[in-house]
């Protein structure tokens, strides 16, 4: 309510919405689409669709991506940089997350708890764990995945799902995001207690 807004129901990403605006502006002679703009719009769409594998990638998403590719962009290189290029620290973080994974609700919920002591023991920072949720969500049979990290500002949680509305859970803790990908900070006395709070919240969603 604090500013004018433009919403496109069913759009996969902000990038896809902006592409629609750019296309309209070009038709009015206000801008000229080029390779540089196309690269950035393609990257925005690809990142928000997980490389076009998430359910938010609709038929129009693929058509828009194809139109952007026609500007001569190197879409393979963009996707490689987004999804296939990681630092040694990120790989170490993913290994730690994998070793910490626990399952609940007959295997439908998977999660990992990472304390500051865990991070410091192998010389990592909280930022190195940004891709850690992808390790948890990739387990076969998991419907909801989350990771809780202990940071200087408290206990930060990332939640993902294949169907459940995890944005509702995040909103309960003052966070938000997409229906199937959200985040929040959980008020708790310990990182383990934060995980237990989320497990209780998620129990009715599986």
VENHU-V457546 format. One record per residue. N is the residue number from 0. PSI is psi as a letter, one per 40 degrees, with the letter a starting at -180 (999 if undefined). NEAR is the number of other ideal C-beta (glycine too) atoms within 10 Angstrom. D_CENTER is the distance of its C-alpha to the mean C-alpha in Angstrom with 1 decimal. Layout:
BEGIN
N_PSI_NEAR_D_CENTER + N_PSI_NEAR_D_CENTER
END
This chain:
BEGIN
0_e_3_25.3 + 1_e_4_25.7 + 2_i_4_25.6 + 3_i_4_25.9 + 4_i_6_22.8 + 5_h_8_22.2 + 6_h_6_20.2 + 7_h_12_19.9 + 8_h_4_19.4 + 9_e_9_17.4 + 10_i_20_16.0 + 11_d_24_12.8 + 12_i_21_11.7 + 13_d_13_13.7 + 14_d_23_14.8 + 15_d_24_16.5 + 16_d_16_18.2 + 17_d_17_19.4 + 18_d_23_20.8 + 19_d_15_22.8 + 20_d_12_24.1 + 21_d_17_25.0 + 22_d_13_26.8 + 23_d_11_28.8 + 24_d_13_29.6 + 25_d_13_30.8 + 26_d_9_33.0 + 27_e_7_34.6 + 28_e_7_35.3 + 29_d_9_33.2 + 30_i_14_31.0 + 31_h_9_31.1 + 32_i_16_28.1 + 33_a_10_28.0 + 34_d_12_26.2 + 35_d_10_24.6 + 36_d_18_23.0 + 37_d_21_22.0 + 38_d_18_20.2 + 39_d_15_18.0 + 40_d_24_17.4 + 41_d_23_16.6 + 42_d_18_14.1 + 43_d_19_12.3 + 44_d_25_12.5 + 45_d_23_11.7 + 46_d_15_8.4 + 47_e_20_7.2 + 48_e_21_8.9 + 49_f_15_7.9 + 50_f_14_11.5 + 51_f_15_12.8 + 52_e_9_12.3 + 53_i_17_10.3 + 54_e_12_12.9 + 55_e_19_12.2 + 56_h_20_14.0 + 57_a_14_17.6 + 58_d_7_20.9 + 59_d_14_20.9 + 60_d_22_17.6 + 61_d_14_19.4 + 62_d_10_22.5 + 63_d_22_21.0 + 64_d_24_19.4 + 65_d_10_22.9 + 66_d_15_24.6 + 67_d_27_22.6 + 68_d_15_23.5 + 69_e_9_27.1 + 70_e_15_27.1 + 71_e_11_27.4 + 72_i_20_24.0 + 73_g_13_23.0 + 74_d_17_20.0 + 75_d_10_20.2 + 76_d_11_20.1 + 77_d_19_17.1 + 78_d_17_15.1 + 79_d_12_16.7 + 80_d_11_15.8 + 81_d_13_12.1 + 82_e_15_11.8 + 83_e_9_15.2 + 84_h_10_16.3 + 85_i_13_15.8 + 86_i_10_18.2 + 87_d_8_20.6 + 88_d_15_19.2 + 89_d_17_15.7 + 90_d_11_17.6 + 91_d_16_19.6 + 92_d_27_16.8 + 93_d_18_15.4 + 94_d_13_19.0 + 95_d_19_19.4 + 96_d_23_16.4 + 97_d_14_18.0 + 98_e_10_21.3 + 99_e_17_20.1 + 100_h_17_18.5 + 101_i_12_20.4 + 102_i_15_20.6 + 103_i_15_21.8 + 104_f_15_23.0 + 105_f_8_24.6 + 106_e_13_21.6 + 107_d_17_19.3 + 108_h_23_17.3 + 109_i_24_16.2 + 110_i_24_15.4 + 111_i_23_16.2 + 112_h_24_17.8 + 113_h_23_18.1 + 114_i_16_21.0 + 115_d_14_22.1 + 116_d_9_25.0 + 117_d_20_22.8 + 118_d_19_21.2 + 119_d_10_24.5 + 120_d_10_26.3 + 121_e_12_24.8 + 122_f_9_24.4 + 123_i_17_20.7 + 124_i_12_18.8 + 125_d_17_15.8 + 126_d_11_13.9 + 127_e_21_14.7 + 128_e_26_12.5 + 129_d_13_9.1 + 130_e_17_8.6 + 131_d_24_10.6 + 132_d_22_8.4 + 133_d_16_8.6 + 134_d_22_12.3 + 135_d_25_12.6 + 136_e_21_10.9 + 137_e_12_13.2 + 138_h_13_16.3 + 139_h_6_18.5 + 140_e_9_19.3 + 141_h_21_16.4 + 142_d_18_15.3 + 143_h_26_13.3 + 144_i_25_11.7 + 145_i_29_11.3 + 146_h_28_12.1 + 147_h_26_14.4 + 148_h_26_15.5 + 149_h_21_18.7 + 150_i_17_18.8 + 151_d_6_21.7 + 152_e_8_20.5 + 153_a_14_20.1 + 154_h_26_17.7 + 155_h_20_14.0 + 156_i_27_11.8 + 157_h_25_8.2 + 158_i_28_8.5 + 159_i_25_7.6 + 160_i_24_10.5 + 161_e_13_12.5 + 162_d_12_14.6 + 163_i_20_14.9 + 164_g_14_14.0 + 165_e_29_12.0 + 166_d_20_12.0 + 167_d_13_15.7 + 168_d_23_15.4 + 169_d_25_13.3 + 170_d_14_15.9 + 171_d_13_18.7 + 172_f_21_17.8 + 173_e_10_17.5 + 174_a_19_13.8 + 175_a_12_11.7 + 176_a_16_8.9 + 177_i_17_8.6 + 178_d_14_10.9 + 179_e_19_8.7 + 180_h_19_5.5 + 181_i_23_7.2 + 182_i_20_8.9 + 183_i_24_12.6 + 184_h_17_15.6 + 185_h_23_18.1 + 186_h_12_21.8 + 187_i_18_23.6 + 188_e_8_26.3 + 189_i_12_24.4 + 190_d_22_21.1 + 191_d_14_22.5 + 192_d_15_23.6 + 193_d_25_20.1 + 194_d_22_18.9 + 195_d_14_22.0 + 196_d_19_21.3 + 197_d_27_17.9 + 198_d_16_19.7 + 199_d_9_22.3 + 200_d_18_20.1 + 201_e_22_18.3 + 202_d_11_21.7 + 203_e_7_22.6 + 204_e_17_19.5 + 205_999_16_20.5
END
